[in-house]
Amino acid sequence: MQLYRTRGVRNGRIEVADVLRGLAVAGIIMIHSAEQFNMYDPSYGDPLTLPCDKWVYNLMFFLFSGKMYGIFALLFGLSFFIQNDNRQQKGKDFSGRFLWRMVLLFVLGALNTAFYDGDILMSYAVYSLVLIPLSYLPSVWSWLVFGLLIIQPIEIYGLLSGWRPDLSGMGEAYAAMGTAHHGDSFLANAAANLQYGQKATWLWILMKGRHTQTIAMFILGMLLGRYRMFYDEGCHMKIWKWVFALSLVLSVAGNLAHVDKLQPAGRMLSPMLCFCMTMSIISGVTLLWYGAGWFRKLMSSFGTFGRMSLTNYFLQSIIGSFLFAEFGLGLCGKFGTTLSVLTGLAMVVIQFLFCRLWFRRHDHGPMEQIWKKLTWIGSDRKV
C-alpha cells in the first residue's frame, strides 16, 4: 500500500538545481586536479612547485572537499523524487525502474573506475536503494532516518565504545594502484583501479565519515523535493534564509574552533561541519538565484554544465587520467599543486565549451541520453 501521496503538482525543470549541479561538478574537477587524480607521489619525479602551492592546496580543500559531493548527493535525491513523483502522478510505480537504473549506474561506475580510482557512482548506486522504501512512507519517517544518519552514528559509536575501523587495507590498495599509475600501460592501470579502487574509496569514505552522510543527503534531497523547496513558492525563500543564517553561523564557529582537529570528537564533528558548509552554499546560491538578477545572469552558464553532469564526471576521469598518469602526459611528476589546479580550471573551461556546442543540436548530454534510453528500455514511456 502506498502511504506517501503525491501533491499532484507538476515538477518542472529546476534551473537553480542545474546551476548547483554544475558548480558541484566543476568543484569536483578542481579538487581532483589538486589531488592529481590520486596519482600524486612525493617520491616520484621533481615537480615544478610554486611558493603558493600549500596555500592553494588548503584553499581547494576548504572550498570543495566534501562540499561538492554533498551537493551532488542532495541533488541525486532530488532527481529521484522528481522522477518518482512524475510516475506516481500517472498512477505508475517507479521502484523497479529505479532499481534497474541503479544497476546501470553501477556498471557505468565500474567503467569510470577504470580511468579514475576514486569513482563514487558505484557507491551511489548502492546507497540510493534506501530511497525506494522511504519513498512509500510519510515524510516524518524520512526525517527521522535523515536525523539519525546526519549525526554520524558510526562515529558516535566509536567515540562511546573506543572502536576504530580497520583501515589497514587502504594503504595497500593505494600502493598497488600507485605502481600502475606510474607505469606506461593503460590496461594495467585500469586493471589495478578495478581491483583496488572501490576498496580504497570505501575505506577512505569510512575514514572521513561520509557513508552515512551521503545517504542522509540523498534523503534530504528527496524531502526538499517533496516540499518543492527549490521553487520560489510560498515562504520557501524565508526558510532558505533561516537555513543560510544558521548553517553559516555554525560553519564559521566550527572553523574558528577547529572542531575537525578536536580529539577524539573530531571524527564526528568534522563531517557535521562539512554538512553545515554544504548547506550554506546550497541555500546561498538558491537565495541569490531567485533574489538577484545579476547572479542569475552570471551563473546561468553553470546550468548548461550541470545538465551534462554525468558526462562531465566521466570526461574529467578520462582527461584527468590521461594528463596525470604515466601512460599519458605524466603531469603528476612534473606539476606542483598550483599548476595542477590551473590544469583543472582549463579542463572546466574546455568541458564547458563542449557542453555549449553539444546542446546546440541535442537536448541531453551523451552519457545522460544513453543512461535515459537504457533506463526506459522495454517501457511504454517515450524517451
N, C-alpha and C positions, 0 to 999 in steps of 0.2 A: 504494500500500500504506500502511495506517495504522500508523505507528510508535508513536505515543503510545497507551497503553492506559488507559482509564478505570479507576478503582478500584472502580467498581460500587457506590458508596455514595451514597445519595440526598442530593441537595443541597436541604436545607430552607431556608426563608426566614431570612436572617441579619439579626436585628434591629439589631445594632450597625452593620452596613453602612448600613441605613436612617438611623440616627442620624447617622453620619458624612456621609452624602449630604445630610441636612437641614442640618447645620452648614455644609457647603460651600456650599450654595445660599444660605443666609442670609448667609454671609460675602461671597459674590459680590454680593449685593444691596447690602450695606453699602459695599463698596469702589467699586462702580459709582455709588452715590449720592454718595460723597465726590468722585468724578470728575465728578459731574453728568452721567453717561451720555455722556461725551466731548463735552459741549456747552459746557463752561466756556470763556469767552473773557475774559481780564483787561481787554480794551479795551471790553467791552460792558457797559453798564449801571453801576449803582452799588450793588453787592450789600450786604446787611446783614451785616457782619462782626462777629466777637466776638474778644476778646483770646486766646481759647484755640484759635482756628482752626488755626494752624500745628501746635500740639501734637496736636490731634485728627486732622489730616491725616496726620501722621507715624505716629501710633498705628495708624490704619486700615491704612496700607501695611505697617507692621511685622507686624501680626497677620494680615492677609488677603491681601496682594498675592502672587500666585503660589502660595501655600499652598493656597488653597481650590480653585483649578483643578487643582492637583496631586492633591488628594484626589479630586476629581471624575473625573480621568483614571484614577486607580488603580481606582476603583470601576467605571468603564466597562469596564476589562479584566476585573474580577471578574465582572461581569454577563455578558460574553461567555463566560467559562469555564463559568458555571452553565448557560447555555442550550445551549452546545455539548456539554457533558458529559451533560446530560439527554438530548439527542438521540442521542448515541453509545451511551448505555446501552440505548436502544431499537433499536440497530442501524441508525440513520439518520444521514445526513450533514447538517451544518448550514451548510456553507460557502456553497452557493448561496443559501440563505435569508438568511444573514447579509449577503451581498453586496447582495441586494435590500433588506434592512433599512437598509443604509448609503446606498443610493440614496435611500430615503425620508427618511433623516435629512438628507441633503444638501439635498433640496427643502425640508424643514422649516427648515433653517438659512437658506436663501435668504429664506423668509417672515419669519423672525425678524430678518434683516439689514435688512429694510425699516423696522423700528422702531428697531433698535439697531445701529450701525455696527461694534461690536466683537464680533459673534457669533463663537462658536467651534465651533458644531455642524457647519458645512461643513468645517472643518479636521479635526474629529474623524472625520467620515465617510470622509475620505481616509486619514488617518493609521492608522485602525484596521484597514485592509485587510492590514497586515503580520501581524495576528493569525491570519489564515487559514492561511498556510503554516507558521507557528510552531506552530499547534495540532496539526499532524501529527508534530512532532518531539519527541524526548525532551527533558526539562526542561533538561539540560545545555546544549543549543544555545540555548535561550531565555535562560538565564542569561548566556551569552557575549554574545548580542546586547544584552541589557539592560546588561551591564557596559560594553560599547563605547559605547552611547548615553548613559549617565548621566554619563560623564566629560567630556561636552561636546566631541565630536570636531571640530566646526566651529570652536569657539573655540580649541582646541589647535592646529589647523592655522593659524588666523590668528595665534596667538601665535608659532609657529615660523617662519612664512613672511612675516609682515608684512602679509598680505592683510586687507582690511577690506571688508565687504559694502557695496554701493552702496545707501544708504538715502535718497537724494535724493527719490525719488518719494513718500515717506511724508508729508513736509510739504505737498506739493502736494495729495495726496489729502485730508488732514485740512482743508486750507484750503477746498477745494471743498465738502466736506461741511459745514464751519462756516458757509458762506454760506447753505446750505439750512436748517441748523438754526435760524438766526436769521431765517428767512423765515416767512410765515404760511400756507404750503401744506404739508399732509402729503404730498401726492403728489410735490411737488418734493423734499421731504426723503427720501422713500422711494426716489425715482429716484437721488438722489445717493449714498445709502447702498449701493444695489445696484451702482452703477457703480464706486464707490471704496472701499467699506467693507472688502471682503476683501483688496484690495491693501494698504491701510493696516494692517490687522490682521496680515497675513502678514509685512510688513516690521517691524512693531513686535515681533512674536514672535521674528523673526530677531535683532533688536537685543538682546532680552532673553535669548537663548539657550534658548528654550523649545520649539523644534521637536523636537529630538532628545529632550529631557527628557520631553515629552508622550508620545511613542511609548514611551519607556522605562517610564513609569508605566503605560501600557496593558499592557505585557508583565509588569511586576511584579504587577499586579492579577491577571492570568491565572495566574501562577505561585503566588501566595498562595492562589488558589482551588484549584489542584491539590493543594496541601499542606493544604487545609482549615484555614488559619491563623486564620480568623475564627470557628471553632468552638472551644469550650472542651474540647479533647480532648488527651490525652497530655501532652506537655511544652510545648504551644503557649504557655501563659502565661509559662513560663520564658524561651522565646525572645523573646517580646514585651518582657519586662523587659530583656533584653540590648539589644534594638533601641532601647528607650526610653532606656536609660542612655547608650549610645553616641551616638545622634542628639542627645540633649540636651547632652552634653558638647561635641560638635562644633559645635552651634548656638551655645552660649554663647561658646565660644572664637572662633568665626568672627565673631560680632557684636562681641565685645570688641576683636578685632584689626582690625575694619572691613575685612574681606577684599574686600568689594564695591567699595571705593574704591582698592584697590591697583592700580597701573598697571605694566605692561599686563595683568597676570594677572586683574584684577578681572572682566573679561567672562567668564572661565572659572569663577572661584571663586564669583561671586555666585549663579548658578543652582544650584551644588552646595550652597551654604549654604541656599538655599531648599528644596532637597530634604531636607536634614537636619532643618530646622524642620518640614517637612511630615510626615516620618516620626515625629518626636517627638509631634506632635498625634495622628496615627493610632494609634500604639502606646499613648500615654497614655490616649486615650479607650477603646480596646479593653480595657486593663487595668482601668480604673475600672468599665467596664460589667460585666465579669464578676466583679470583686472587691469592689464596693461597692454595696449595695442602695440607699442614698440617692441614688447617682449615677444608677442605672437609673431610679428614680422621677422624679428631677429632669429627666433628659434624654429620657425616653420620648416626650415630645411632639414632639421633633425627628424621631422616626421617622415620624410622620404627615406632617410636612413633607417628609421625604426620599422618601416613597413617591410623591409628586407632583412630583419634581424637574424633569422636563421641562416640566410645566405651569407650575410656579413660575418656571422660567427664562424661559418665554415671557411670563408675566404681568409680570415685572419689566421686560422690554423695552417692553411696551405701556404700562404705567403710568408707567415712568420717562421715556419719550419724551414722553408727554402732559404730565407735570409740568414737565419742564425745557425742552422746545423751545418756540419762539415760536408754533407752531401750536396749542399747548396753553396751559398757565399761565405759561410763560416764567420759571420759577424760577431758571434759570441767570443771569439778570440781576438777580435780587432776593435770593437766598440766598448766604451765605458757606458755608464748609465745615461748620461745626458744625450749622447749621440744615439743610444738605443731608443730613448723616449722620442727624440726628433724623428727617428725612423718610424716609430709607431704613429706619430702625427701625420707623416707622409702617407702611411697606409690608410688612415682615416680619410684623408683628402681624396686619394685615388679611389677608394671604395665608394665614397660619396659621389664622385663624378660618374662612376659606373652605374650607381643607382639612378642618377638623373637620366642617363642615356637609356637604361633598361625600361624605365617607366614611360618613356615616350611611345613605346609600342606594346607594352604589356601592363596588365593590371596587378600581377603578383610577381614576386621575385622568383627566380628559377627553382630554388630549393623549396620555397613556400608552395609553389604550384605542384611540384612533384609530391610533396607531403599531403597536400589537399586532395589531389586526384587519387592517391593510394588510400587515403583515409576513407573516401566515399566510394571506393570500388565495390561494385555489386549492389549499390544503393539506388533508389529511385530519385535521389536528390540530384539536381542539376549542379554541376561543378563549374 
